[in-house]
Each structure stands twice: as structure tokens, then as C-alpha cells.
């Protein structure tokens, strides 16, 4: 696992030991950032269920102003901190060691540009997180929310929280679901 592009290009990243995390492959990460490339520079990026932190670190490397890393488990949180130290991104990375729903209340930004989440697939975190994001002041109609999920995962429930699916990118075993707040009528 490595940083693909930008300031920290080609630097290797640590992955947490054990089977509790599934790091996003370099190929999928590269595809994701090719989609996002115009939105990254100067952005506020939030990486939920961060694991190794490779997604948020890639965002910083490509020019994000700040990235938040939310990880509750001790070993992955230490791994994220080690990766931030190694890439010298500690000044732009904020590690929140708490559960994902609580952490959303600890982020104090005027607006988040991109929120990425790769939750454990059977944990059922998608709905509580979307519920919390629907109430967060920093989530606006311009905020892009991306969830990594199993191919068969249905996201029709997102409408119940005021979000609409604007794009899906499918891979062999999983997909990225892109969502935005539904625009309100003026």
C-alpha cells in the first residue's frame, strides 16, 4: 500500500495488523481519486472508519487543506498516526479516536467538501452515519459523501435522511456510492 500521487507520491504506508480492516486497494484508490481529482485541492476531507488512513493521506498528498481521520480501534489509530508522521502530514491531519457517530460532532468546520467512509460491511453504520451527517452544519448541498460498500448493498434508505445517490462506481467485489444532500426548493 502506498501514496499514489502528489507530495508524498510513492511513499509506503503501514496497514494495521489483523483482519479487522480491509485496506482499499491501490487500483480502487487510484480510480476513486481520478474521479475526485478536481475537487481535492484546498478541500476539507473527512475519512471515516479510516483503518490505515490511506484515503485521507492520499487526499492531503493531492492538496487537501485538512483531513480528519476517524478511527475507534487502537491499532488502526496508531497506524494512522504513524502514517501521518511518516508522510509529514501531522499539521494537516486530525485524528479523532472515537466511534464514528460521536466523532461527527467533534468536527468544527464551516463546510466539509468530501466525506469518505469505508465501514466494516456488516456493522450497519451507514444509516446512523447518514442520520448524523444530515444534522451536521458542515454538510451542505455541495458536500460529496462517498461510501464504500458491498456490491449488493442497497442505498435507497439514503433518501430518508435527505440524501440522493448521484453516482455509483462498481468494481469486482465492491462499489463506491456517491451522495449529496437533496437540493431544497427556494
C-alpha positions in Angstrom: 0.0 0.0 0.0 1.4 3.4 -1.0 0.6 7.0 -1.7 -0.2 7.2 -5.4 0.2 10.8 -6.3 1.1 14.3 -5.0 3.5 15.5 -2.4 4.0 12.1 -0.8 3.9 10.1 -4.0 5.3 6.5 -3.8 5.8 6.6 0.0 4.8 3.3 1.5 2.0 3.2 4.2 1.6 0.8 7.1 -1.6 -1.2 7.3 -3.0 -2.3 10.6 -2.2 -5.9 11.6 -5.0 -8.4 11.7 -8.2 -8.9 9.8 -10.3 -6.1 11.3 -9.6 -3.7 8.4 -9.7 -4.1 4.6 -7.4 -1.5 3.1 -8.7 -0.1 -0.2 -6.5 -1.5 -3.0 -4.2 0.9 -4.8 -6.2 0.3 -8.0 -9.5 1.2 -6.5 -7.9 4.2 -4.7 -6.5 5.4 -7.9 -9.9 5.1 -9.7 -11.6 7.0 -6.8 -9.1 9.8 -6.9 -9.2 10.1 -10.7 -13.0 10.8 -10.2 -12.3 13.3 -7.4 -9.1 15.0 -8.7 -10.7 18.4 -9.4 -12.4 18.5 -6.0 -9.4 17.7 -3.8 -7.1 20.8 -3.9 -7.9 23.1 -0.9 -10.7 20.8 0.4 -11.7 19.7 3.8 -11.7 15.9 3.6 -13.2 13.6 6.2 -12.1 9.9 6.2 -14.5 7.9 8.4 -13.6 4.3 9.6 -10.1 5.3 8.4 -8.2 2.0 9.0 -4.7 2.8 7.8 -5.6 6.4 6.9 -4.5 5.8 3.3 -7.6 7.6 1.7 -7.2 10.7 3.8 -3.5 10.7 3.4 -3.9 10.4 -0.4 -6.2 13.5 -0.2 -3.6 15.5 1.7 -0.9 14.4 -0.7 -3.1 15.7 -3.6 -3.7 19.1 -2.0 -6.5 18.8 0.6 -6.2 21.6 3.1 -7.1 19.4 6.0 -8.2 15.8 6.5 -10.0 14.3 9.5 -9.3 10.6 10.3 -12.0 8.9 12.4 -11.0 5.5 13.9 -12.1 3.9 17.1 -9.8 0.9 17.2 -6.4 1.3 18.9 -4.2 -0.5 16.4 -5.6 1.2 13.3 -5.5 4.6 15.1 -1.8 4.1 16.0 -1.2 3.1 12.4 -2.9 6.3 11.1 -0.7 8.4 13.5 2.4 6.5 12.3 1.5 7.1 8.6 0.8 10.8 9.3 4.2 11.1 11.0 6.0 9.3 8.2 4.4 11.4 5.4 4.9 14.6 7.5 1.2 15.4 7.3 0.6 15.9 11.0 0.0 19.6 10.5 -2.9 18.9 8.1 -4.3 15.6 9.6 -6.6 15.5 12.6 -7.0 12.0 14.2 -10.2 11.5 16.2 -10.0 8.3 18.2 -13.7 7.7 18.9 -16.7 6.0 17.4 -17.8 7.3 14.1 -21.2 8.8 15.0 -19.8 10.6 18.1 -16.8 11.9 16.1 -19.0 13.7 13.6 -20.0 16.1 16.4 -16.3 16.8 17.1 -15.6 18.3 13.7 -15.9 22.0 13.6 -15.6 23.2 10.0 -17.7 25.7 8.1 -18.1 23.2 5.3 -16.7 19.7 4.6 -16.1 19.2 0.9 -15.7 15.4 0.8 -16.7 12.7 3.3 -15.4 9.2 2.6 -16.5 6.2 4.6 -15.4 2.6 4.3 -17.2 0.9 7.2 -17.0 -2.7 8.2 -19.5 -4.2 5.8 -21.8 -6.0 8.4 -21.6 -3.2 11.1 -24.7 -1.4 10.0 -23.0 2.0 10.3 -24.3 3.6 7.1 -27.7 4.6 8.4 -26.6 6.1 11.7 -23.8 8.0 10.0 -26.1 9.4 7.3 -28.5 10.4 10.1 -25.8 12.3 11.9 -24.5 13.8 8.7 -28.0 15.1 7.8 -27.9 17.1 11.1 -24.2 18.3 10.8 -23.8 22.0 10.0 -20.7 21.4 7.8 -22.7 19.1 5.4 -24.1 21.3 2.6 -25.6 20.7 -0.8 -22.0 20.9 -2.1 -20.6 18.2 0.2 -19.9 14.9 -1.6 -20.4 11.8 0.6 -18.8 8.6 -0.7 -19.5 5.2 0.9 -17.5 2.1 0.0 -19.9 -0.9 0.2 -20.5 -4.5 -0.9 -21.9 -4.7 -4.4 -25.3 -5.8 -3.3 -25.8 -3.1 -0.7 -29.0 -1.1 -1.3 -28.7 2.7 -0.5 -32.4 3.6 -1.1 -32.6 4.4 2.6 -30.4 7.5 2.0 -33.5 9.4 0.8 -34.9 9.0 4.3 -32.1 11.2 5.6 -32.3 13.8 2.8 -29.6 12.4 0.5 -29.7 11.3 -3.1 -27.4 8.9 -4.8 -25.7 10.8 -7.6 -23.3 8.1 -8.9 -22.2 4.5 -8.3 -18.9 3.2 -9.4 -18.8 -0.6 -9.3 -15.7 -2.8 -9.0 -15.3 -6.6 -9.0 -16.3 -7.1 -5.3 -17.4 -3.7 -4.0 -18.6 -0.3 -5.1 -18.4 3.4 -4.3 -21.7 5.2 -3.8 -21.6 9.0 -4.2 -24.3 11.0 -2.4 -25.3 14.6 -1.9 -28.0 16.4 0.1 -31.1 16.7 -1.9 -31.4 20.3 -3.1 -34.1 22.2 -1.3 -36.6 24.3 -3.3 -36.0 28.0 -2.8 
